[in-house]
Amino acid sequence: MAEPIAPITLPPATNPSQEGEWLQATLHQWLDEQFIPEAVNRDIAHRAAQVFVRQRMEGENDLGSLVMAILTEMQAFDFSQSFFGEFAVANAVSDLLLDSLGIDRCCGAS
């Protein structure tokens, strides 16, 4: 039987606002590079970063919980002007955070 994947925990937040700025800029760049740059990408990245910062300020360090919070809250976002949806955004945030931690997204190994 396969072993369960261990949870991934981010280091405790020392500067959530700075983390949010990084996430917003990095996610915005990722969104623009995936299809075509669109004005709505800035709004998507801003909203996802707001959720992330709030969660981090509340002490959330578990990557899975952070991604679920972004997914849940992005469901209320109007994606009608975008190629993306809440699942793509939440998955992108997860990938960007894993990359920043040096964790291989393919196999969960450092």
N, CA, C and O atoms as a GROMACS GRO file, in nm:
protein
  440
    1MET      N    1   0.083  -0.118   0.000
    1MET     CA    2   0.000   0.000   0.000
    1MET      C    3   0.089   0.125   0.000
    1MET      O    4   0.193   0.128   0.065
    2ALA      N    5   0.047   0.226  -0.073
    2ALA     CA    6   0.124   0.350  -0.084
    2ALA      C    7   0.124   0.426   0.048
    2ALA      O    8   0.026   0.426   0.123
    3GLU      N    9   0.236   0.490   0.072
    3GLU     CA   10   0.248   0.573   0.192
    3GLU      C   11   0.180   0.708   0.168
    3GLU      O   12   0.190   0.763   0.058
    4PRO      N   13   0.111   0.762   0.268
    4PRO     CA   14   0.052   0.894   0.250
    4PRO      C   15   0.160   1.000   0.238
    4PRO      O   16   0.270   0.986   0.291
    5ILE      N   17   0.128   1.104   0.167
    5ILE     CA   18   0.221   1.215   0.150
    5ILE      C   19   0.219   1.300   0.277
    5ILE      O   20   0.112   1.339   0.325
    6ALA      N   21   0.336   1.327   0.329
    6ALA     CA   22   0.346   1.408   0.451
    6ALA      C   23   0.303   1.551   0.421
    6ALA      O   24   0.327   1.602   0.312
    7PRO      N   25   0.240   1.615   0.518
    7PRO     CA   26   0.201   1.755   0.496
    7PRO      C   27   0.324   1.843   0.479
    7PRO      O   28   0.432   1.813   0.531
    8ILE      N   29   0.307   1.950   0.407
    8ILE     CA   30   0.415   2.046   0.386
    8ILE      C   31   0.383   2.169   0.469
    8ILE      O   32   0.276   2.229   0.456
    9THR      N   33   0.475   2.204   0.553
    9THR     CA   34   0.456   2.317   0.643
    9THR      C   35   0.552   2.429   0.606
    9THR      O   36   0.672   2.408   0.594
   10LEU      N   37   0.497   2.548   0.589
   10LEU     CA   38   0.580   2.665   0.563
   10LEU      C   39   0.644   2.712   0.693
   10LEU      O   40   0.589   2.689   0.801
   11PRO      N   41   0.758   2.776   0.683
   11PRO     CA   42   0.816   2.835   0.804
   11PRO      C   43   0.718   2.938   0.861
   11PRO      O   44   0.642   2.998   0.786
   12PRO      N   45   0.720   2.959   0.991
   12PRO     CA   46   0.631   3.060   1.049
   12PRO      C   47   0.653   3.195   0.980
   12PRO      O   48   0.766   3.231   0.945
   13ALA      N   49   0.545   3.267   0.962
   13ALA     CA   50   0.552   3.396   0.894
   13ALA      C   51   0.619   3.500   0.983
   13ALA      O   52   0.576   3.522   1.097
   14THR      N   53   0.722   3.563   0.931
   14THR     CA   54   0.786   3.672   1.004
   14THR      C   55   0.743   3.806   0.946
   14THR      O   56   0.743   3.908   1.015
   15ASN      N   57   0.705   3.806   0.817
   15ASN     CA   58   0.659   3.927   0.752
   15ASN      C   59   0.553   3.890   0.648
   15ASN      O   60   0.583   3.883   0.528
   16PRO      N   61   0.428   3.865   0.693
   16PRO     CA   62   0.323   3.821   0.600
   16PRO      C   63   0.298   3.919   0.485
   16PRO      O   64   0.267   3.877   0.374
   17SER      N   65   0.312   4.049   0.512
   17SER     CA   66   0.290   4.147   0.405
   17SER      C   67   0.392   4.131   0.293
   17SER      O   68   0.358   4.139   0.175
   18GLN      N   69   0.518   4.108   0.330
   18GLN     CA   70   0.623   4.088   0.230
   18GLN      C   71   0.598   3.958   0.152
   18GLN      O   72   0.617   3.953   0.031
   19GLU      N   73   0.555   3.853   0.222
   19GLU     CA   74   0.521   3.728   0.154
   19GLU      C   75   0.408   3.751   0.054
   19GLU      O   76   0.411   3.698  -0.057
   20GLY      N   77   0.309   3.830   0.096
   20GLY     CA   78   0.196   3.859   0.009
   20GLY      C   79   0.236   3.937  -0.114
   20GLY      O   80   0.187   3.912  -0.224
   21GLU      N   81   0.327   4.034  -0.096
   21GLU     CA   82   0.376   4.110  -0.210
   21GLU      C   83   0.448   4.020  -0.308
   21GLU      O   84   0.430   4.030  -0.430
   22TRP      N   85   0.531   3.930  -0.254
   22TRP     CA   86   0.602   3.835  -0.340
   22TRP      C   87   0.503   3.747  -0.415
   22TRP      O   88   0.514   3.728  -0.536
   23LEU      N   89   0.404   3.693  -0.342
   23LEU     CA   90   0.306   3.604  -0.405
   23LEU      C   91   0.227   3.678  -0.511
   23LEU      O   92   0.204   3.624  -0.620
   24GLN      N   93   0.184   3.799  -0.482
   24GLN     CA   94   0.106   3.874  -0.579
   24GLN      C   95   0.186   3.898  -0.707
   24GLN      O   96   0.134   3.874  -0.817
   25ALA      N   97   0.310   3.942  -0.695
   25ALA     CA   98   0.393   3.969  -0.813
   25ALA      C   99   0.423   3.840  -0.890
   25ALA      O  100   0.415   3.837  -1.013
   26THR      N  101   0.456   3.735  -0.818
   26THR     CA  102   0.493   3.609  -0.882
   26THR      C  103   0.373   3.543  -0.949
   26THR      O  104   0.384   3.493  -1.061
   27LEU      N  105   0.259   3.544  -0.881
   27LEU     CA  106   0.137   3.487  -0.940
   27LEU      C  107   0.092   3.568  -1.060
   27LEU      O  108   0.053   3.512  -1.162
   28HIS      N  109   0.099   3.700  -1.051
   28HIS     CA  110   0.061   3.785  -1.164
   28HIS      C  111   0.148   3.753  -1.286
   28HIS      O  112   0.097   3.741  -1.397
   29GLN      N  113   0.277   3.740  -1.264
   29GLN     CA  114   0.368   3.705  -1.373
   29GLN      C  115   0.333   3.568  -1.431
   29GLN      O  116   0.330   3.551  -1.553
   30TRP      N  117   0.306   3.471  -1.344
   30TRP     CA  118   0.271   3.336  -1.390
   30TRP      C  119   0.144   3.340  -1.474
   30TRP      O  120   0.138   3.279  -1.580
   31LEU      N  121   0.042   3.412  -1.426
   31LEU     CA  122  -0.084   3.421  -1.500
   31LEU      C  123  -0.062   3.483  -1.638
   31LEU      O  124  -0.114   3.433  -1.738
   32ASP      N  125   0.016   3.591  -1.643
   32ASP     CA  126   0.044   3.657  -1.771
   32ASP      C  127   0.120   3.567  -1.867
   32ASP      O  128   0.100   3.575  -1.988
   33GLU      N  129   0.206   3.483  -1.814
   33GLU     CA  130   0.288   3.397  -1.901
   33GLU      C  131   0.212   3.274  -1.951
   33GLU      O  132   0.252   3.215  -2.052
   34GLN      N  133   0.107   3.234  -1.885
   34GLN     CA  134   0.036   3.112  -1.923
   34GLN      C  135  -0.045   3.127  -2.051
   34GLN      O  136  -0.047   3.036  -2.133
   35PHE      N  137  -0.111   3.241  -2.068
   35PHE     CA  138  -0.188   3.267  -2.190
   35PHE      C  139  -0.144   3.401  -2.246
   35PHE      O  140  -0.038   3.412  -2.306
   36ILE      N  141  -0.226   3.501  -2.226
   36ILE     CA  142  -0.190   3.636  -2.268
   36ILE      C  143  -0.208   3.728  -2.147
   36ILE      O  144  -0.294   3.704  -2.063
   37PRO      N  145  -0.127   3.831  -2.139
   37PRO     CA  146  -0.146   3.924  -2.027
   37PRO      C  147  -0.285   3.989  -2.036
   37PRO      O  148  -0.325   4.040  -2.141
   38GLU      N  149  -0.355   3.987  -1.924
   38GLU     CA  150  -0.488   4.047  -1.916
   38GLU      C  151  -0.495   4.132  -1.790
   38GLU      O  152  -0.430   4.102  -1.690
   39ALA      N  153  -0.573   4.238  -1.794
   39ALA     CA  154  -0.587   4.326  -1.678
   39ALA      C  155  -0.642   4.249  -1.557
   39ALA      O  156  -0.605   4.279  -1.444
   40VAL      N  157  -0.729   4.154  -1.581
   40VAL     CA  158  -0.791   4.079  -1.470
   40VAL      C  159  -0.688   3.997  -1.393
   40VAL      O  160  -0.710   3.963  -1.277
   41ASN      N  161  -0.576   3.964  -1.457
   41ASN     CA  162  -0.473   3.886  -1.388
   41ASN      C  163  -0.420   3.959  -1.264
   41ASN      O  164  -0.389   3.896  -1.163
   42ARG      N  165  -0.410   4.090  -1.273
   42ARG     CA  166  -0.366   4.171  -1.159
   42ARG      C  167  -0.465   4.156  -1.044
   42ARG      O  168  -0.425   4.141  -0.928
   43ASP      N  169  -0.595   4.159  -1.076
   43ASP     CA  170  -0.698   4.146  -0.973
   43ASP      C  171  -0.699   4.007  -0.911
   43ASP      O  172  -0.717   3.992  -0.790
   44ILE      N  173  -0.679   3.906  -0.994
   44ILE     CA  174  -0.674   3.768  -0.944
   44ILE      C  175  -0.557   3.752  -0.847
   44ILE      O  176  -0.573   3.699  -0.737
   45ALA      N  177  -0.440   3.798  -0.889
   45ALA     CA  178  -0.321   3.785  -0.805
   45ALA      C  179  -0.337   3.864  -0.676
   45ALA      O  180  -0.296   3.818  -0.569
   46HIS      N  181  -0.397   3.981  -0.685
   46HIS     CA  182  -0.419   4.064  -0.565
   46HIS      C  183  -0.511   3.992  -0.467
   46HIS      O  184  -0.482   3.987  -0.347
   47ARG      N  185  -0.621   3.938  -0.516
   47ARG     CA  186  -0.717   3.870  -0.428
   47ARG      C  187  -0.655   3.746  -0.366
   47ARG      O  188  -0.670   3.723  -0.246
   48ALA      N  189  -0.586   3.665  -0.443
   48ALA     CA  190  -0.523   3.544  -0.389
   48ALA      C  191  -0.421   3.581  -0.282
   48ALA      O  192  -0.412   3.514  -0.179
   49ALA      N  193  -0.343   3.686  -0.307
   49ALA     CA  194  -0.244   3.730  -0.209
   49ALA      C  195  -0.310   3.781  -0.081
   49ALA      O  196  -0.258   3.758   0.028
   50GLN      N  197  -0.423   3.849  -0.093
   50GLN     CA  198  -0.496   3.896   0.027
   50GLN      C  199  -0.537   3.778   0.114
   50GLN      O  200  -0.518   3.781   0.236
   51VAL      N  201  -0.592   3.676   0.053
   51VAL     CA  202  -0.634   3.557   0.128
   51VAL      C  203  -0.513   3.492   0.194
   51VAL      O  204  -0.517   3.456   0.312
   52PHE      N  205  -0.406   3.478   0.119
   52PHE     CA  206  -0.283   3.418   0.170
   52PHE      C  207  -0.231   3.494   0.290
   52PHE      O  208  -0.199   3.434   0.393
   53VAL      N  209  -0.221   3.626   0.279
   53VAL     CA  210  -0.168   3.707   0.389
   53VAL      C  211  -0.257   3.694   0.513
   53VAL      O  212  -0.206   3.677   0.624
   54ARG      N  213  -0.386   3.701   0.495
   54ARG     CA  214  -0.476   3.688   0.610
   54ARG      C  215  -0.458   3.552   0.679
   54ARG      O  216  -0.453   3.545   0.802
   55GLN      N  217  -0.447   3.447   0.600
   55GLN     CA  218  -0.428   3.314   0.657
   55GLN      C  219  -0.296   3.305   0.732
   55GLN      O  220  -0.289   3.249   0.841
   56ARG      N  221  -0.191   3.361   0.674
   56ARG     CA  222  -0.060   3.358   0.739
   56ARG      C  223  -0.061   3.440   0.868
   56ARG      O  224   0.000   3.399   0.967
   57MET      N  225  -0.131   3.553   0.868
   57MET     CA  226  -0.140   3.636   0.988
   57MET      C  227  -0.218   3.565   1.099
   57MET      O  228  -0.198   3.591   1.217
   58GLU      N  229  -0.308   3.476   1.059
   58GLU     CA  230  -0.384   3.397   1.156
   58GLU      C  231  -0.306   3.274   1.203
   58GLU      O  232  -0.356   3.195   1.283
   59GLY      N  233  -0.183   3.259   1.153
   59GLY     CA  234  -0.097   3.152   1.199
   59GLY      C  235  -0.099   3.025   1.117
   59GLY      O  236  -0.044   2.923   1.159
   60GLU      N  237  -0.161   3.029   0.999
   60GLU     CA  238  -0.168   2.909   0.915
   60GLU      C  239  -0.034   2.888   0.846
   60GLU      O  240   0.016   2.977   0.778
   61ASN      N  241   0.023   2.769   0.863
   61ASN     CA  242   0.150   2.734   0.802
   61ASN      C  243   0.139   2.611   0.712
   61ASN      O  244   0.232   2.582   0.637
   62ASP      N  245   0.029   2.539   0.719
   62ASP     CA  246   0.012   2.418   0.640
   62ASP      C  247  -0.024   2.454   0.496
   62ASP      O  248  -0.122   2.524   0.472
   63LEU      N  249   0.057   2.407   0.402
   63LEU     CA  250   0.037   2.441   0.262
   63LEU      C  251  -0.100   2.397   0.212
   63LEU      O  252  -0.168   2.471   0.141
   64GLY      N  253  -0.141   2.278   0.248
   64GLY     CA  254  -0.271   2.227   0.204
   64GLY      C  255  -0.385   2.315   0.252
   64GLY      O  256  -0.478   2.343   0.177
   65SER      N  257  -0.378   2.358   0.376
   65SER     CA  258  -0.482   2.445   0.431
   65SER      C  259  -0.482   2.582   0.364
   65SER      O  260  -0.588   2.639   0.338
   66LEU      N  261  -0.363   2.633   0.335
   66LEU     CA  262  -0.354   2.762   0.266
   66LEU      C  263  -0.416   2.753   0.126
   66LEU      O  264  -0.490   2.842   0.084
   67VAL      N  265  -0.385   2.646   0.056
   67VAL     CA  266  -0.438   2.628  -0.080
   67VAL      C  267  -0.589   2.613  -0.075
   67VAL      O  268  -0.660   2.669  -0.160
   68MET      N  269  -0.640   2.538   0.021
   68MET     CA  270  -0.786   2.521   0.033
   68MET      C  271  -0.854   2.653   0.065
   68MET      O  272  -0.963   2.680   0.014
   69ALA      N  273  -0.793   2.736   0.149
   69ALA     CA  274  -0.850   2.867   0.181
   69ALA      C  275  -0.856   2.954   0.056
   69ALA      O  276  -0.956   3.022   0.032
   70ILE      N  277  -0.750   2.953  -0.024
   70ILE     CA  278  -0.748   3.031  -0.148
   70ILE      C  279  -0.853   2.978  -0.244
   70ILE      O  280  -0.928   3.056  -0.304
   71LEU      N  281  -0.860   2.847  -0.260
   71LEU     CA  282  -0.959   2.786  -0.348
   71LEU      C  283  -1.100   2.826  -0.306
   71LEU      O  284  -1.180   2.868  -0.390
   72THR      N  285  -1.130   2.813  -0.179
   72THR     CA  286  -1.263   2.843  -0.128
   72THR      C  287  -1.300   2.989  -0.149
   72THR      O  288  -1.410   3.020  -0.197
   73GLU      N  289  -1.209   3.078  -0.114
   73GLU     CA  290  -1.241   3.220  -0.125
   73GLU      C  291  -1.240   3.271  -0.269
   73GLU      O  292  -1.310   3.366  -0.301
   74MET      N  293  -1.162   3.208  -0.355
   74MET     CA  294  -1.160   3.250  -0.494
   74MET      C  295  -1.286   3.205  -0.569
   74MET      O  296  -1.311   3.251  -0.680
   75GLN      N  297  -1.364   3.116  -0.511
   75GLN     CA  298  -1.490   3.075  -0.574
   75GLN      C  299  -1.585   3.193  -0.589
   75GLN      O  300  -1.671   3.192  -0.677
   76ALA      N  301  -1.571   3.294  -0.505
   76ALA     CA  302  -1.656   3.413  -0.512
   76ALA      C  303  -1.603   3.515  -0.613
   76ALA      O  304  -1.671   3.614  -0.642
   77PHE      N  305  -1.485   3.494  -0.667
   77PHE     CA  306  -1.425   3.587  -0.763
   77PHE      C  307  -1.491   3.568  -0.899
   77PHE      O  308  -1.522   3.455  -0.938
   78ASP      N  309  -1.511   3.676  -0.971
   78ASP     CA  310  -1.570   3.670  -1.105
   78ASP      C  311  -1.460   3.642  -1.208
   78ASP      O  312  -1.384   3.731  -1.245
   79PHE      N  313  -1.454   3.518  -1.253
   79PHE     CA  314  -1.353   3.476  -1.351
   79PHE      C  315  -1.404   3.487  -1.495
   79PHE      O  316  -1.341   3.433  -1.586
   80SER      N  317  -1.516   3.555  -1.517
   80SER     CA  318  -1.576   3.559  -1.650
   80SER      C  319  -1.486   3.628  -1.754
   80SER      O  320  -1.502   3.603  -1.874
   81GLN      N  321  -1.395   3.712  -1.711
   81GLN     CA  322  -1.305   3.782  -1.803
   81GLN      C  323  -1.167   3.716  -1.810
   81GLN      O  324  -1.071   3.776  -1.858
   82SER      N  325  -1.157   3.593  -1.761
   82SER     CA  326  -1.027   3.526  -1.750
   82SER      C  327  -1.032   3.386  -1.810
   82SER      O  328  -1.138   3.324  -1.820
   83PHE      N  329  -0.915   3.339  -1.849
   83PHE     CA  330  -0.902   3.199  -1.891
   83PHE      C  331  -0.893   3.107  -1.770
   83PHE      O  332  -0.906   2.985  -1.784
   84PHE      N  333  -0.870   3.163  -1.654
   84PHE     CA  334  -0.844   3.085  -1.534
   84PHE      C  335  -0.969   3.068  -1.449
   84PHE      O  336  -1.071   3.131  -1.472
   85GLY      N  337  -0.957   2.980  -1.350
   85GLY     CA  338  -1.061   2.959  -1.250
   85GLY      C  339  -0.994   2.939  -1.116
   85GLY      O  340  -0.871   2.941  -1.105
   86GLU      N  341  -1.075   2.921  -1.014
   86GLU     CA  342  -1.020   2.910  -0.878
   86GLU      C  343  -0.926   2.792  -0.860
   86GLU      O  344  -0.830   2.801  -0.784
   87PHE      N  345  -0.951   2.681  -0.928
   87PHE     CA  346  -0.863   2.565  -0.913
   87PHE      C  347  -0.725   2.593  -0.973
   87PHE      O  348  -0.623   2.558  -0.914
   88ALA      N  349  -0.723   2.655  -1.090
   88ALA     CA  350  -0.595   2.688  -1.153
   88ALA      C  351  -0.515   2.784  -1.067
   88ALA      O  352  -0.393   2.770  -1.054
   89VAL      N  353  -0.582   2.880  -1.007
   89VAL     CA  354  -0.514   2.978  -0.923
   89VAL      C  355  -0.460   2.912  -0.797
   89VAL      O  356  -0.344   2.932  -0.761
   90ALA      N  357  -0.541   2.832  -0.730
   90ALA     CA  358  -0.496   2.765  -0.607
   90ALA      C  359  -0.380   2.671  -0.637
   90ALA      O  360  -0.283   2.666  -0.561
   91ASN      N  361  -0.388   2.597  -0.746
   91ASN     CA  362  -0.279   2.507  -0.783
   91ASN      C  363  -0.152   2.584  -0.817
   91ASN      O  364  -0.042   2.541  -0.783
   92ALA      N  365  -0.167   2.698  -0.885
   92ALA     CA  366  -0.051   2.781  -0.919
   92ALA      C  367   0.016   2.833  -0.791
   92ALA      O  368   0.138   2.834  -0.781
   93VAL      N  369  -0.065   2.877  -0.695
   93VAL     CA  370  -0.009   2.925  -0.568
   93VAL      C  371   0.069   2.812  -0.501
   93VAL      O  372   0.179   2.834  -0.450
   94SER      N  373   0.013   2.693  -0.500
   94SER     CA  374   0.082   2.579  -0.440
   94SER      C  375   0.215   2.554  -0.510
   94SER      O  376   0.318   2.538  -0.444
   95ASP      N  377   0.214   2.552  -0.642
   95ASP     CA  378   0.338   2.529  -0.718
   95ASP      C  379   0.442   2.637  -0.692
   95ASP      O  380   0.560   2.607  -0.675
   96LEU      N  381   0.398   2.762  -0.689
   96LEU     CA  382   0.492   2.873  -0.666
   96LEU      C  383   0.554   2.864  -0.526
   96LEU      O  384   0.673   2.889  -0.509
   97LEU      N  385   0.472   2.829  -0.427
   97LEU     CA  386   0.524   2.816  -0.291
   97LEU      C  387   0.621   2.698  -0.281
   97LEU      O  388   0.725   2.708  -0.216
   98LEU      N  389   0.585   2.586  -0.344
   98LEU     CA  390   0.676   2.470  -0.343
   98LEU      C  391   0.809   2.505  -0.410
   98LEU      O  392   0.915   2.469  -0.360
   99ASP      N  393   0.801   2.574  -0.523
   99ASP     CA  394   0.923   2.617  -0.591
   99ASP      C  395   1.008   2.705  -0.500
   99ASP      O  396   1.130   2.690  -0.495
  100SER      N  397   0.943   2.797  -0.428
  100SER     CA  398   1.017   2.889  -0.341
  100SER      C  399   1.084   2.816  -0.226
  100SER      O  400   1.184   2.863  -0.172
  101LEU      N  401   1.029   2.700  -0.188
  101LEU     CA  402   1.086   2.620  -0.080
  101LEU      C  403   1.188   2.518  -0.131
  101LEU      O  404   1.252   2.449  -0.052
  102GLY      N  405   1.202   2.508  -0.263
  102GLY     CA  406   1.295   2.413  -0.322
  102GLY      C  407   1.243   2.270  -0.318
  102GLY      O  408   1.321   2.175  -0.318
  103ILE      N  409   1.112   2.254  -0.316
  103ILE     CA  410   1.051   2.121  -0.312
  103ILE      C  411   1.008   2.082  -0.454
  103ILE      O  412   0.939   2.158  -0.521
  104ASP      N  413   1.049   1.964  -0.497
  104ASP     CA  414   1.015   1.912  -0.628
  104ASP      C  415   0.865   1.884  -0.631
  104ASP      O  416   0.816   1.802  -0.553
  105ARG      N  417   0.793   1.951  -0.719
  105ARG     CA  418   0.648   1.934  -0.727
  105ARG      C  419   0.609   1.796  -0.779
  105ARG      O  420   0.501   1.746  -0.748
  106CYS      N  421   0.694   1.738  -0.856
  106CYS     CA  422   0.663   1.607  -0.914
  106CYS      C  423   0.650   1.499  -0.809
  106CYS      O  424   0.554   1.422  -0.810
  107CYS      N  425   0.742   1.494  -0.722
  107CYS     CA  426   0.748   1.379  -0.630
  107CYS      C  427   0.748   1.419  -0.484
  107CYS      O  428   0.755   1.332  -0.397
  108GLY      N  429   0.741   1.547  -0.454
  108GLY     CA  430   0.738   1.593  -0.317
  108GLY      C  431   0.871   1.583  -0.243
  108GLY      O  432   0.875   1.588  -0.120
  109ALA      N  433   0.978   1.569  -0.317
  109ALA     CA  434   1.110   1.555  -0.255
  109ALA      C  435   1.188   1.684  -0.268
  109ALA      O  436   1.167   1.761  -0.362
  110SER      N  437   1.278   1.708  -0.176
  110SER     CA  438   1.362   1.829  -0.182
  110SER      C  439   1.472   1.810  -0.284
  110SER      O  440   1.554   1.901  -0.304
   0.00000   0.00000   0.00000
